[in-house]
Amino acid sequence: MIFDIDGIESKIGYTFKDKMLLRKCFTHSSYAHEHGAEDNELLEFFGDAIIEFIVTEYLYNNASGDEGKLTVKRAGVVSKEPLLCAVNELGLSSFMLLGNGQKTSARTDEKLFSSVYEALVAGIYLDGGIIAAKKFVKDTIIKDFDFKERASRRELNCESKNEFQEYVQKRKLGSISYETLAKTGPDHKPEFRVAAMLNGAILAEGKGSTKRLAEASAAKVALDRLKKDGKHRNGR
């Protein structure tokens, strides 16, 4: 079987100095047993740890939340689904070296293809160092995480502020505005404190890594407060 090294390197955006190491990354144990070659299982093991480190470092420097929330976020980035998605998007599954028996079930074995991502990360690390490995991970699975994070933040921003606005307008409670009270932290990781104002008076405060997120947080607290006060006035 011809192993298309150039084809793989063009897809992953990295050129291996050790071409046999690249081949090993794609060598399944079934193929190795049939052809007396080295498989990629130890590379998978090593790659799993490297990916977790890279993602953990990235979240530490860029994401908000406590340890519990960041642990959940990390699990979402390093789980089987994002790795499998990256392999499919890069078109790497067709390069796998599989034994004859494994080929028949390969299409339904998702772990097989997500594992090749782990092996490839280890291979890039061993061949080119941590900077090269970080670039590959960021260009593949972290970029998707960033997109989803931005989407969820936009959704939070729109929903919270819209619900607050609708509640106030429907009951003719007055006008809403937002005021930035403070900005703290370094430039690469700021924290904004914003007040949600009703008729010029502070109703609630919120914090976030951007003004919009802080406004959304303040809007949610303000809305909850108005609903709670409304229930008390109605005797509920």
KEKE-3310 file (N, C-alpha, C; in steps of 0.2 Angstrom, whole numbers, plus 5000, padded with zeros to 4 digits):
npx = (5004:5003:5009:5003:5013:5015:5002:4996:5003:5001:4988:4988:4996:5009:5026:5034:5050:5054:5049:5045:5040:5029:5021:5020:5011:4999:4997:4988:4985:4981:4986:4999:5002:5000:5010:5022:5025:5027:5015:5003:4999:5005:5009:4996:4992:5002:4999:4986:4988:4996:4987:4978:4985:4989:4976:4971:4981:4977:4964:4966:4972:4963:4950:4935:4928:4926:4936:4928:4920:4929:4934:4924:4923:4935:4934:4924:4931:4942:4936:4930:4922:4925:4938:4936:4929:4938:4947:4939:4936:4949:4951:4958:4955:4956:4969:4973:4982:4976:4973:4968:4956:4951:4947:4934:4926:4929:4923:4913:4919:4922:4931:4943:4946:4946:4957:4968:4970:4975:4987:4994:4996:5005:5015:5018:5023:5034:5042:5043:5042:5034:5028:5025:5015:5006:5001:4995:4984:4977:4973:4964:4955:4953:4950:4937:4931:4932:4924:4911:4910:4910:4898:4889:4891:4886:4873:4869:4871:4861:4849:4847:4848:4837:4826:4826:4823:4811:4803:4803:4797:4785:4778:4779:4789:4799:4815:4829:4847:4865:4879:4897:4906:4918:4935:4945:4961:4973:4977:4976:4967:4955:4942:4926:4915:4898:4884:4867:4854:4839:4828:4839:4844:4854:4850:4855:4871:4884:4897:4910:4921:4920:4913:4900:4897:4897:4886:4876:4876:4872:4860:4853:4853:4846:4833:4829:4828:4818:4807:4806:4803:4791:4783:4782:4775:4763:4759:4763)
npy = (4994:5011:5024:5040:5052:5066:5070:5069:5078:5090:5092:5093:5103:5103:5098:5083:5079:5067:5055:5041:5041:5049:5040:5029:5035:5033:5020:5007:4994:4982:4982:4983:4970:4962:4965:4966:4978:4994:4999:5013:5014:5018:5031:5036:5036:5045:5056:5059:5064:5076:5083:5086:5094:5105:5110:5113:5123:5133:5136:5141:5152:5159:5157:5159:5157:5145:5132:5120:5123:5125:5113:5106:5112:5109:5095:5095:5099:5090:5078:5063:5066:5080:5077:5067:5074:5083:5075:5070:5082:5086:5076:5064:5051:5042:5039:5030:5015:5000:4983:4969:4963:4973:4983:4980:4984:4997:5009:5011:5012:5023:5027:5022:5032:5044:5042:5042:5055:5059:5051:5058:5071:5068:5063:5075:5083:5075:5076:5090:5098:5107:5119:5117:5107:5113:5123:5115:5109:5120:5125:5116:5108:5118:5129:5127:5126:5139:5145:5140:5145:5159:5159:5155:5165:5176:5172:5172:5185:5191:5185:5187:5201:5205:5199:5206:5219:5217:5213:5225:5234:5229:5231:5244:5250:5259:5266:5258:5257:5255:5255:5256:5251:5247:5242:5229:5219:5211:5217:5206:5198:5204:5210:5216:5226:5230:5240:5238:5249:5256:5268:5277:5273:5262:5245:5232:5223:5216:5205:5202:5195:5203:5219:5217:5204:5207:5216:5207:5198:5207:5211:5199:5197:5208:5206:5195:5200:5210:5201:5194:5204:5208:5197:5197:5209:5206:5197:5184)
npz = (5000:4996:5005:5007:5010:5007:5004:5017:5025:5018:5022:5036:5038:5042:5041:5042:5049:5052:5043:5044:5057:5055:5047:5057:5066:5059:5059:5063:5075:5070:5057:5060:5066:5055:5046:5053:5059:5068:5079:5083:5096:5108:5105:5104:5117:5123:5116:5120:5133:5130:5122:5132:5141:5133:5130:5143:5147:5138:5141:5154:5151:5143:5145:5155:5172:5186:5193:5192:5181:5171:5170:5165:5153:5147:5146:5136:5125:5123:5121:5113:5102:5096:5092:5083:5074:5069:5063:5052:5046:5041:5033:5035:5038:5028:5026:5035:5041:5040:5046:5036:5042:5050:5041:5037:5047:5050:5047:5056:5068:5078:5088:5083:5073:5080:5089:5081:5079:5092:5091:5081:5086:5096:5088:5081:5091:5095:5084:5081:5092:5106:5102:5089:5091:5098:5089:5080:5087:5091:5079:5075:5085:5095:5089:5085:5097:5102:5092:5096:5109:5107:5100:5110:5120:5113:5111:5125:5128:5120:5123:5137:5139:5130:5136:5148:5143:5137:5148:5155:5146:5144:5156:5157:5165:5164:5158:5152:5155:5153:5163:5164:5178:5182:5177:5178:5180:5169:5152:5143:5149:5154:5166:5167:5176:5177:5178:5178:5174:5179:5175:5178:5190:5199:5197:5196:5196:5186:5180:5168:5155:5144:5140:5135:5139:5153:5154:5150:5160:5171:5167:5168:5182:5186:5180:5186:5199:5197:5194:5206:5215:5210:5213:5226:5229:5224:5233:5232)
capx = (5000:5007:5007:5004:5015:5014:4995:4994:5007:4997:4981:4989:4999:5015:5030:5038:5057:5055:5043:5043:5036:5022:5018:5018:5005:4993:4997:4984:4988:4979:4990:5006:5002:5000:5015:5028:5027:5026:5008:5002:4995:5009:5008:4989:4993:5006:4995:4980:4991:4998:4981:4975:4989:4988:4969:4971:4984:4973:4958:4969:4974:4958:4943:4932:4925:4930:4939:4923:4917:4934:4935:4919:4924:4940:4931:4921:4936:4946:4932:4930:4918:4929:4944:4934:4927:4944:4950:4935:4937:4955:4951:4963:4953:4957:4976:4974:4984:4972:4973:4962:4950:4949:4944:4927:4922:4932:4918:4908:4923:4924:4937:4949:4948:4948:4963:4973:4972:4980:4994:4996:4998:5011:5020:5020:5027:5041:5046:5044:5041:5028:5025:5021:5009:5001:4998:4990:4979:4973:4970:4959:4950:4952:4946:4930:4928:4931:4918:4905:4910:4908:4891:4885:4891:4881:4866:4868:4870:4855:4843:4847:4846:4831:4821:4825:4820:4804:4799:4802:4793:4778:4775:4780:4793:4804:4820:4835:4853:4870:4885:4903:4908:4926:4938:4951:4964:4978:4974:4974:4962:4951:4936:4922:4909:4894:4878:4860:4851:4832:4827:4844:4846:4857:4846:4859:4878:4886:4904:4911:4927:4919:4907:4893:4895:4895:4879:4871:4875:4869:4853:4849:4852:4841:4827:4827:4826:4811:4802:4805:4799:4784:4779:4781:4770:4757:4757:4764)
capy = (5000:5017:5029:5047:5057:5073:5072:5070:5084:5096:5093:5095:5110:5102:5094:5079:5078:5059:5052:5035:5043:5050:5033:5026:5039:5031:5013:5003:4988:4977:4982:4981:4963:4958:4967:4967:4986:4997:5003:5019:5014:5022:5038:5038:5037:5051:5062:5061:5069:5082:5087:5089:5099:5111:5113:5116:5129:5138:5138:5144:5159:5163:5156:5162:5151:5142:5125:5115:5125:5124:5106:5104:5115:5105:5088:5095:5100:5084:5071:5059:5069:5085:5074:5063:5079:5086:5070:5070:5089:5086:5071:5060:5044:5037:5037:5025:5009:4995:4976:4966:4961:4979:4987:4979:4988:5003:5015:5011:5012:5030:5027:5021:5038:5049:5040:5044:5062:5059:5049:5063:5076:5065:5063:5082:5085:5072:5078:5097:5101:5109:5125:5114:5103:5118:5126:5110:5108:5126:5126:5111:5107:5124:5135:5125:5128:5146:5147:5138:5149:5165:5159:5154:5171:5180:5170:5174:5192:5193:5183:5191:5209:5206:5197:5211:5224:5215:5213:5232:5238:5226:5233:5251:5252:5265:5266:5254:5259:5251:5259:5252:5254:5246:5237:5226:5213:5213:5218:5200:5194:5209:5209:5222:5227:5234:5241:5238:5254:5257:5275:5281:5270:5255:5239:5226:5223:5210:5205:5197:5196:5209:5223:5214:5199:5210:5218:5201:5196:5212:5211:5193:5198:5213:5203:5190:5204:5213:5196:5192:5210:5208:5192:5199:5214:5202:5192:5177)
capz = (5000:4995:5010:5004:5015:5005:5005:5024:5027:5016:5025:5043:5039:5046:5037:5047:5047:5052:5039:5047:5063:5053:5046:5063:5068:5056:5059:5067:5078:5066:5051:5062:5067:5049:5042:5057:5059:5075:5079:5085:5102:5113:5103:5106:5125:5124:5113:5125:5139:5127:5121:5138:5143:5128:5131:5150:5147:5134:5145:5160:5149:5139:5147:5162:5176:5191:5192:5190:5175:5166:5169:5160:5146:5144:5144:5130:5119:5122:5121:5106:5096:5093:5089:5077:5069:5066:5058:5047:5042:5038:5028:5037:5039:5022:5026:5040:5039:5044:5044:5032:5046:5053:5036:5036:5053:5051:5046:5062:5074:5079:5092:5079:5070:5085:5092:5076:5081:5097:5089:5077:5090:5099:5083:5079:5097:5095:5078:5080:5098:5109:5098:5083:5093:5100:5083:5077:5091:5091:5072:5073:5090:5099:5085:5085:5104:5102:5089:5100:5115:5105:5099:5116:5123:5109:5113:5132:5128:5117:5127:5144:5138:5127:5141:5153:5140:5136:5154:5157:5142:5144:5162:5157:5171:5163:5153:5154:5152:5156:5165:5166:5184:5183:5173:5181:5177:5163:5146:5139:5153:5158:5169:5167:5181:5174:5181:5174:5177:5177:5176:5180:5196:5198:5199:5197:5194:5183:5179:5163:5152:5140:5142:5133:5144:5159:5153:5150:5167:5175:5164:5171:5189:5186:5178:5192:5205:5196:5195:5213:5218:5208:5216:5233:5229:5222:5239:5230)
cpx = (5004:5004:5008:5006:5014:5007:4993:4997:5003:4991:4982:4993:5006:5019:5035:5045:5058:5048:5041:5039:5029:5018:5016:5012:4999:4993:4993:4987:4987:4984:4997:5007:5003:5006:5022:5030:5026:5019:5008:4999:4999:5009:5001:4989:4996:5002:4989:4983:4993:4992:4978:4979:4988:4981:4968:4975:4980:4967:4960:4970:4969:4951:4941:4929:4929:4933:4934:4921:4923:4935:4930:4920:4930:4938:4927:4925:4940:4942:4933:4927:4922:4935:4942:4932:4933:4947:4946:4935:4943:4956:4956:4961:4955:4965:4978:4977:4981:4974:4967:4956:4947:4945:4937:4923:4925:4928:4914:4912:4926:4930:4943:4951:4950:4955:4969:4975:4976:4987:4997:4999:5004:5017:5023:5025:5034:5045:5047:5043:5034:5024:5022:5015:5004:4997:4993:4984:4974:4970:4965:4954:4948:4948:4939:4927:4927:4925:4911:4905:4908:4900:4887:4885:4886:4874:4864:4866:4863:4849:4842:4844:4839:4825:4820:4821:4812:4800:4798:4797:4786:4774:4776:4783:4798:4809:4826:4841:4859:4876:4891:4906:4916:4928:4945:4955:4969:4974:4972:4969:4958:4945:4932:4916:4905:4887:4872:4856:4844:4830:4832:4847:4848:4852:4850:4866:4879:4894:4905:4918:4926:4913:4900:4892:4893:4888:4874:4870:4871:4861:4849:4848:4846:4834:4824:4825:4819:4806:4801:4801:4792:4780:4778:4775:4763:4755:4759:4770)
cpy = (5006:5022:5036:5052:5064:5075:5073:5077:5091:5097:5095:5101:5109:5097:5090:5079:5070:5056:5045:5036:5045:5044:5029:5029:5036:5023:5009:4997:4982:4976:4980:4974:4959:4960:4968:4974:4988:5000:5009:5020:5018:5029:5040:5040:5043:5057:5064:5066:5076:5086:5090:5095:5106:5114:5116:5123:5135:5140:5142:5152:5163:5162:5158:5156:5149:5135:5120:5117:5124:5117:5103:5106:5111:5098:5089:5096:5094:5077:5068:5063:5075:5082:5070:5069:5082:5081:5070:5077:5089:5081:5066:5052:5039:5035:5032:5018:5004:4988:4974:4965:4968:4983:4986:4983:4995:5009:5016:5012:5019:5031:5026:5028:5044:5048:5042:5051:5063:5056:5054:5069:5074:5065:5070:5084:5082:5075:5086:5101:5104:5114:5122:5110:5108:5121:5121:5109:5114:5127:5121:5111:5114:5129:5133:5127:5135:5149:5146:5143:5156:5165:5158:5161:5176:5179:5172:5181:5194:5191:5186:5198:5209:5204:5203:5217:5223:5216:5220:5235:5236:5229:5241:5253:5258:5263:5262:5257:5255:5256:5255:5255:5253:5241:5235:5221:5216:5214:5212:5196:5199:5207:5215:5221:5232:5234:5241:5243:5254:5264:5279:5278:5263:5250:5233:5227:5216:5210:5200:5199:5202:5213:5220:5208:5201:5212:5213:5199:5200:5212:5205:5194:5203:5211:5199:5194:5207:5207:5194:5198:5210:5203:5194:5205:5211:5197:5185:5174)
cpz = (5000:5001:5008:5009:5013:5006:5012:5026:5024:5019:5033:5044:5042:5042:5042:5044:5047:5049:5042:5054:5061:5051:5052:5066:5065:5055:5064:5069:5073:5060:5054:5063:5060:5045:5046:5058:5067:5074:5083:5092:5108:5111:5104:5114:5126:5122:5117:5130:5136:5125:5127:5141:5139:5129:5138:5150:5143:5138:5151:5157:5146:5141:5154:5165:5181:5189:5189:5183:5169:5165:5164:5153:5143:5142:5137:5124:5118:5121:5114:5101:5093:5089:5082:5072:5066:5061:5052:5042:5038:5033:5029:5038:5034:5022:5031:5037:5043:5041:5040:5036:5048:5048:5036:5041:5054:5051:5052:5068:5075:5083:5088:5076:5074:5088:5087:5077:5087:5096:5085:5081:5094:5094:5081:5085:5097:5090:5078:5087:5100:5105:5092:5085:5095:5094:5080:5081:5091:5084:5071:5079:5094:5095:5085:5092:5104:5098:5093:5106:5113:5103:5105:5120:5119:5111:5120:5132:5125:5121:5134:5143:5135:5132:5146:5150:5139:5142:5156:5153:5143:5150:5163:5164:5170:5158:5156:5151:5156:5157:5167:5172:5185:5178:5176:5178:5171:5157:5142:5143:5157:5161:5170:5173:5178:5178:5176:5177:5174:5180:5180:5187:5195:5201:5200:5194:5191:5181:5172:5159:5146:5142:5141:5138:5151:5159:5153:5157:5172:5173:5167:5178:5190:5185:5184:5198:5204:5197:5202:5217:5216:5211:5223:5234:5228:5228:5237:5234)
residu = (MET:ILE:PHE:ASP:ILE:ASP:GLY:ILE:GLU:SER:LYS:ILE:GLY:TYR:THR:PHE:LYS:ASP:LYS:MET:LEU:LEU:ARG:LYS:CYS:PHE:THR:HIS:SER:SER:TYR:ALA:HIS:GLU:HIS:GLY:ALA:GLU:ASP:ASN:GLU:LEU:LEU:GLU:PHE:PHE:GLY:ASP:ALA:ILE:ILE:GLU:PHE:ILE:VAL:THR:GLU:TYR:LEU:TYR:ASN:ASN:ALA:SER:GLY:ASP:GLU:GLY:LYS:LEU:THR:VAL:LYS:ARG:ALA:GLY:VAL:VAL:SER:LYS:GLU:PRO:LEU:LEU:CYS:ALA:VAL:ASN:GLU:LEU:GLY:LEU:SER:SER:PHE:MET:LEU:LEU:GLY:ASN:GLY:GLN:LYS:THR:SER:ALA:ARG:THR:ASP:GLU:LYS:LEU:PHE:SER:SER:VAL:TYR:GLU:ALA:LEU:VAL:ALA:GLY:ILE:TYR:LEU:ASP:GLY:GLY:ILE:ILE:ALA:ALA:LYS:LYS:PHE:VAL:LYS:ASP:THR:ILE:ILE:LYS:ASP:PHE:ASP:PHE:LYS:GLU:ARG:ALA:SER:ARG:ARG:GLU:LEU:ASN:CYS:GLU:SER:LYS:ASN:GLU:PHE:GLN:GLU:TYR:VAL:GLN:LYS:ARG:LYS:LEU:GLY:SER:ILE:SER:TYR:GLU:THR:LEU:ALA:LYS:THR:GLY:PRO:ASP:HIS:LYS:PRO:GLU:PHE:ARG:VAL:ALA:ALA:MET:LEU:ASN:GLY:ALA:ILE:LEU:ALA:GLU:GLY:LYS:GLY:SER:THR:LYS:ARG:LEU:ALA:GLU:ALA:SER:ALA:ALA:LYS:VAL:ALA:LEU:ASP:ARG:LEU:LYS:LYS:ASP:GLY:LYS:HIS:ARG:ASN:GLY:ARG)
# end
